């Protein structure tokens, strides 16, 4: 499997001969997670599910930044504590991403639970004379790390103090960044240098090395983290270990809204809860996987509607397969399914191209629906197709609620009974059965010689 590495700006081969260790930068828990967070986390969820489908062990670590100026400011605004704010939004995070069918990480370390790791990390950098102490905190000296800028491809002499670089007159260089900030405002911890709290960048270095070792396979996050967050992580981590930090840096493109960056000032942020309530998890996952992960995608109602149409085709496909009962058999089915399976896997193995993987998946969907419409889909064909259809669904994290054999029998009986009542002109009784079916979101599909049914996912935006 090859993945585009931001550091080398080239495709690198992922070593799958042993356990794959992945660190994904999570969210700062001061507000609700939004569709941009969803895209990054869904991309990595599918990567993990694909590797695990090949029986490759994955250790997946995703942190929570639960100490930060934004959290403290939110706590002041709401007259509560930083801990209560972070706890609230961590719980909301799990509610959102469980609904999105994201498999939980191996571990979700929090910055506040690793203060001792962070202090020990800083002590070692002090011993190496790479950091210095000012009246405001402990700072990393960028000039002591000659490779600074290698991830973002920025040159030190061209970098200026900007919006993403903290301005502090006590720093020796505007690019130097805080490892420990002195403060008396809770939450604070004691340290050999003074009471305070960790800087943003140091927590990810300390926790990734603690859980995955000094040199692990993939470090991921959104493209907005390349500079300064990931650049600073490399500088402090490689200064700490004298080794290469992550083997592959994988960055996911931003989600824009009508061509503009999401921001509170523009009032165009779409929270995951809002989008879930309106579109459901499958449509969001299809949207987030619809373009190459490294490129930006634009959020629009039109694109969501396009994905809804595709999802309805996938639902139809599933029910055509489970209802297939004729004796027809297509000799080409086995080779066709194998070809589609190979296309799907090759797309993911070649820089994780979920767009092409989805094309392969929907090619299979289209083929099944065509055969069913032409009365050419046999039960033996379905037995060949279903395992591959479900394998792709599982990797993509898409869920069609399973129908038990008892439920299927009950619905089949209702439909037979309804047809009989209609023949007997007992329309009122027949309508009651129809109402029962409607409550279950059952839709009838007419074929030449039979009527089958499907249960559609309820989607608010579709009503």
C-alpha positions in Angstrom: 0.0 0.0 0.0 1.3 3.4 -1.0 0.4 6.7 0.7 1.3 10.3 -0.2 3.8 11.5 2.4 3.7 15.3 3.0 7.2 15.4 4.3 8.9 13.8 1.3 6.2 15.0 -1.1 6.2 11.5 -2.6 4.4 8.2 -2.3 5.8 6.0 0.4 5.1 2.3 0.9 3.3 1.5 4.1 4.9 -1.5 5.9 2.1 -3.9 6.5 4.3 -6.8 7.6 3.6 -6.0 11.2 1.2 -3.9 13.3 0.5 -0.5 11.8 0.8 2.3 14.4 -1.3 5.4 13.6 -1.5 8.7 15.5 -4.3 11.1 14.5 -4.5 14.6 15.9 -8.0 14.8 17.5 -10.1 17.8 18.4 -9.7 20.6 20.9 -12.8 20.1 23.1 -14.3 23.5 23.6 -17.2 23.3 21.1 -19.2 20.9 19.0 -17.3 18.9 16.3 -18.1 20.0 12.7 -18.1 18.5 9.2 -14.4 19.3 8.7 -13.5 17.2 11.7 -15.8 14.4 10.4 -14.0 14.2 7.1 -10.6 13.7 8.6 -11.8 11.2 11.1 -13.9 9.2 8.6 -10.9 9.0 6.2 -8.8 7.5 8.9 -11.6 5.3 10.0 -11.9 3.8 6.5 -8.1 3.4 6.3 -8.1 1.5 9.5 -11.1 -0.7 8.5 -9.4 -1.5 5.2 -6.2 -2.6 6.9 -8.1 -4.6 9.5 -10.1 -6.3 6.7 -6.8 -7.6 5.4 -6.1 -9.0 8.9 -3.4 -6.3 9.6 -3.3 -5.3 13.2 -3.7 -1.5 13.8 -2.9 0.5 16.9 -4.9 3.7 16.5 -4.3 6.6 18.9 -6.3 9.8 18.7 -5.9 12.5 21.3 -8.2 15.0 22.9 -6.7 18.5 23.6 -8.5 19.1 26.9 -6.3 22.0 28.2 -6.2 25.1 25.9 -6.8 28.8 26.0 -10.0 28.3 24.0 -11.4 25.9 26.6 -10.5 28.2 29.5 -12.1 31.2 27.7 -15.3 29.1 27.1 -15.4 28.1 30.7 -15.2 31.8 31.8 -17.9 32.7 29.4 -20.2 30.0 30.8 -19.1 30.5 34.4 -17.9 26.9 34.8 -14.6 25.0 34.8 -12.4 24.0 32.0 -12.8 20.4 33.1 -16.6 20.6 32.8 -16.3 22.2 29.3 -13.9 19.5 28.0 -15.9 16.7 29.6 -19.1 17.9 28.0 -17.6 18.2 24.5 -15.8 14.8 24.8 -19.1 13.2 25.5 -20.7 15.0 22.6 -17.8 13.9 20.4 -18.5 10.2 21.2 -22.2 10.7 20.6 -21.6 12.2 17.2 -18.9 9.7 16.0 -20.6 6.6 17.3 -23.6 7.7 15.2 -21.3 8.1 12.2 -20.2 4.5 12.6 -16.6 5.4 13.4 -14.8 2.6 15.2 -13.4 3.8 18.5 -9.7 4.3 18.7 -7.4 2.0 20.6 -6.9 4.8 23.0 -8.0 8.4 23.4 -5.2 10.1 25.6 -6.0 13.5 27.1 -3.4 16.2 27.6 -4.4 16.6 31.3 -3.7 12.9 31.9 -0.1 13.1 30.6 1.3 16.1 32.4 4.2 14.0 33.8 5.1 12.8 30.3 5.1 16.3 29.1 7.3 17.6 32.0 9.8 14.8 31.4 9.8 15.6 27.7 10.6 19.3 28.4 13.3 18.3 31.0 15.2 16.3 28.4 15.0 19.2 25.9 16.4 21.5 28.5 19.3 19.0 29.2 20.0 19.2 25.4 20.1 23.0 25.5 17.3 23.3 22.9 14.8 25.3 25.0 15.0 28.3 27.2 12.9 29.9 30.0 11.4 33.4 29.9 9.2 35.3 32.2 6.2 33.8 30.3 7.2 30.2 30.0 9.5 27.6 28.5 10.2 28.0 24.8 11.6 25.8 22.0 14.5 27.5 20.1 13.7 27.0 16.5 17.2 28.0 15.5 18.6 24.9 17.3 16.7 22.7 14.8 18.3 23.3 11.4 15.6 21.2 9.5 12.7 23.5 10.8 10.3 24.0 7.9 10.9 20.7 6.2 7.3 19.5 6.5 5.6 22.7 5.4 8.4 23.5 2.9 8.8 26.9 4.6 12.3 28.4 5.0 13.1 29.9 8.4 14.4 33.2 7.0 11.1 33.6 5.1 8.8 32.9 8.0 7.3 35.9 9.7 5.3 36.2 12.9 1.7 35.8 11.8 -1.8 34.9 12.9 -0.8 31.3 13.7 2.4 32.2 15.5 2.1 33.5 19.1 3.6 36.9 19.5 5.6 37.3 22.7 8.3 40.0 23.2 10.1 37.8 25.7 10.9 35.2 22.9 14.4 35.2 21.3 12.8 34.6 17.9 9.2 35.1 16.8 9.1 31.5 15.5 10.0 30.0 18.9 7.0 28.3 20.4 5.8 27.6 24.0 6.3 24.1 25.5 5.1 25.3 29.0 3.0 28.5 29.7 3.3 30.1 33.1 -0.1 30.9 34.6 -2.1 31.2 37.8 -5.4 30.6 36.0 -6.8 27.1 36.5 -6.1 24.5 35.3 -2.4 24.7 36.2 0.2 22.3 37.4 3.5 22.6 39.2 6.8 22.2 37.2 10.5 22.8 37.9 10.2 26.1 35.9 7.0 27.5 37.4 3.3 26.8 37.7 1.4 26.7 34.5 0.2 24.4 31.7 1.5 22.7 28.6 1.6 24.4 25.2 -0.5 22.9 22.4 2.3 21.2 20.3 4.1 19.4 23.1 1.1 17.2 24.1 1.0 15.4 20.8 4.7 14.6 20.8 4.6 13.3 24.4 1.5 11.2 23.9 2.4 9.7 20.4 5.8 8.6 21.6 4.4 7.3 24.9 1.8 5.1 23.1 3.5 4.3 19.7 7.2 4.6 20.3 9.8 7.0 18.9 9.3 6.1 15.2 5.8 5.0 14.2 4.0 4.5 10.8 1.5 7.2 10.2 0.9 10.6 11.7 -2.3 12.2 10.4 -4.5 15.3 10.7 -6.1 18.0 8.6 -4.0 20.0 6.2 -4.5 23.1 8.4 -2.2 21.4 11.0 0.8 21.1 8.8 2.1 24.5 10.0 2.7 25.3 12.8 1.4 22.3 14.7 3.0 19.3 12.9 6.1 21.3 12.0 6.6 22.0 15.7 5.9 18.4 16.6 8.7 17.3 14.3 11.1 19.8 15.7 10.6 19.0 19.3 10.2 15.2 18.8 13.3 14.7 16.6 15.3 16.9 19.0 14.1 14.7 21.8 14.8 11.3 20.2 17.5 12.1 17.6 15.4 9.9 15.3 12.9 10.3 12.5 9.5 10.9 14.1 6.7 9.5 11.9 7.4 7.5 8.7 4.5 8.9 6.8 2.6 12.2 7.2 -0.9 11.9 5.9 -3.0 15.1 5.7 -6.7 15.4 4.8 -8.0 18.4 2.8 -10.4 21.0 4.2 -14.1 21.1 3.8 -15.3 24.4 2.5 -18.9 25.8 2.4 -19.9 27.2 -0.9 -16.2 27.8 -1.7 -15.5 29.6 1.6 -13.6 28.4 4.6 -15.8 27.4 7.5 -15.5 30.0 10.3 -17.6 31.3 13.2 -17.3 34.9 11.9 -19.0 33.9 8.6 -21.6 31.8 10.5 -21.2 28.9 8.1 -20.0 26.1 10.4 -22.0 22.9 10.0 -21.9 20.8 13.2 -21.9 17.0 12.8 -25.1 16.9 14.9 -26.8 19.2 12.5 -25.8 17.3 9.4 -26.5 13.9 11.0 -30.0 15.0 12.1 -30.8 16.1 8.5 -28.9 13.6 6.4 -27.9 10.6 8.5 -24.5 8.8 8.8 -24.3 7.1 5.4 -24.8 10.3 3.3 -22.2 12.1 5.4 -19.7 9.3 5.0 -20.3 9.1 1.2 -19.8 12.9 1.0 -16.6 12.8 3.0 -15.1 10.0 0.9 -16.3 11.4 -2.5 -13.1 13.2 -3.4 -9.4 12.3 -2.9 -8.6 12.7 0.8 -5.8 15.2 0.2 -7.9 17.6 -1.8 -10.5 20.1 -0.4 -14.2 19.3 -0.9 -17.0 21.8 -0.9 -20.1 21.2 1.2 -23.3 21.8 -0.6 -26.9 20.6 -0.4 -26.6 19.5 -4.1 -23.7 17.2 -3.4 -25.5 15.7 -0.4 -28.6 15.1 -2.6 -26.4 13.4 -5.2 -25.1 11.1 -2.5 -28.6 10.4 -1.3 -29.6 9.2 -4.7 -26.6 6.9 -4.8 -27.4 5.6 -1.4 -31.0 4.8 -2.4 -29.5 2.7 -5.3 -27.3 0.9 -2.8 -30.3 0.1 -0.5 -32.2 -1.2 -3.6 -29.3 -3.4 -4.5 -29.2 -5.0 -1.0 -32.9 -5.8 -1.0 -32.8 -7.1 -4.6 -30.0 -9.4 -3.5 -31.9 -10.8 -0.4 -35.1 -11.2 -2.4 -33.4 -13.0 -5.4 -35.1 -16.3 -5.7 -35.2 -17.4 -9.3 -32.9 -20.0 -10.8 -31.2 -17.8 -13.3 -27.4 -17.9 -13.1 -25.0 -15.7 -15.0 -21.7 -17.3 -15.8 -19.9 -14.0 -15.8 -20.9 -13.0 -12.2 -18.0 -14.6 -10.5 -15.4 -12.9 -12.7 -17.3 -9.6 -12.7 -17.4 -9.5 -8.9 -13.7 -10.4 -8.7 -12.9 -7.6 -11.1 -14.9 -5.1 -9.1 -13.3 -6.3 -5.9 -9.8 -5.8 -7.4 -10.7 -2.3 -8.6 -11.9 -1.4 -5.1 -8.7 -2.7 -3.4 -6.4 -1.3 -6.0 -8.0 2.2 -5.6 -7.3 2.0 -1.8 -3.8 0.6 -2.2 -2.9 3.4 -4.5 -2.7 6.5 -2.2 -6.0 5.6 -0.6 -8.2 6.8 -3.5 -11.7 6.5 -1.9 -13.3 8.3 -4.9 -12.2 5.4 -7.2 -13.2 2.8 -4.6 -16.7 4.3 -4.5 -16.9 4.1 -8.3 -16.1 0.4 -8.0 -18.7 -0.1 -5.3 -21.4 1.7 -7.2 -20.5 -0.2 -10.4 -21.4 -3.4 -8.6 -24.6 -1.7 -7.3 -25.6 -0.6 -10.8 -24.9 -4.1 -12.2 -27.1 -5.8 -9.6 -30.0 -3.4 -10.1 -29.8 -3.8 -13.9 -29.9 -7.7 -13.6 -32.8 -7.4 -11.1 -34.8 -5.1 -13.4 -34.3 -7.5 -16.3 -35.4 -10.5 -14.2 -31.9 -12.0 -14.6 -30.7 -12.0 -11.0 -30.6 -15.5 -9.6 -30.3 -16.7 -6.0 -27.0 -18.3 -6.8 -25.8 -15.0 -8.2 -26.8 -13.3 -5.0 -24.8 -15.7 -2.9 -21.7 -14.8 -4.8 -22.4 -11.0 -4.7 -23.6 -10.5 -1.1 -20.2 -11.3 0.6 -18.3 -8.8 -1.6 -21.1 -6.2 -1.3 -21.0 -6.4 2.5 -17.2 -6.4 2.6 -17.1 -3.1 0.7 -19.9 -1.7 2.9 -18.0 -2.6 6.0 -14.8 -1.0 4.9 -16.5 2.2 3.8 -18.4 2.2 7.1 -21.8 2.2 5.5 -24.7 0.5 7.2 -27.9 -0.9 5.8 -29.8 -2.1 8.9 -30.1 -5.9 8.7 -33.5 -7.5 8.4 -33.9 -10.7 10.5 -35.4 -13.8 8.9 -38.4 -13.4 11.2 -38.9 -9.7 10.1 -38.5 -10.6 6.5 -41.2 -13.4 6.8 -43.6 -11.1 8.6 -43.3 -8.4 5.9 -43.6 -11.0 3.1 -46.8 -12.3 4.8 -48.2 -8.8 5.1 -47.6 -8.1 1.4 -49.3 -11.4 0.4 -52.2 -10.7 2.7 -52.6 -7.2 1.4 -52.7 -8.5 -2.2 -55.4 -11.0 -1.3 -57.4 -8.3 0.6 -57.2 -6.0 -2.5 -58.5 -8.9 -4.7 -61.4 -9.3 -2.3 -62.0 -5.6 -2.5 -61.4 -5.2 1.3 -59.5 -2.0 0.7 -59.8 -0.7 4.3 -58.1 -3.7 5.7 -55.5 -3.6 2.9 -54.8 0.1 3.8 -54.1 -0.9 7.4 -51.4 -3.2 6.2 -50.1 -0.5 4.0 -50.0 1.9 7.0 -48.0 -0.8 9.0 -45.5 -1.0 6.1 -45.2 2.8 5.9 -44.5 3.0 9.6 -41.5 0.7 9.0 -40.5 2.8 6.0 -41.1 -0.1 3.6 -41.3 0.7 -0.1 -42.6 -1.7 -2.7 -40.7 -2.4 -5.9 -42.8 -3.9 -8.8 -41.2 -6.5 -11.1 -42.9 -8.2 -14.1 -43.8 -11.3 -12.1 -43.6 -10.2 -8.5 -43.5 -7.3 -6.0 -40.6 -7.1 -3.6 -40.0 -4.6 -0.8 -37.1 -2.5 0.7 -36.8 -0.7 3.9 -35.4 2.8 3.3 -33.3 4.7 5.8 -35.3 7.7 7.2 -33.6 10.9 6.1 -35.1 14.2 7.2 -33.8 16.1 4.3 -35.5 13.6 1.9 -39.0 14.2 3.4 
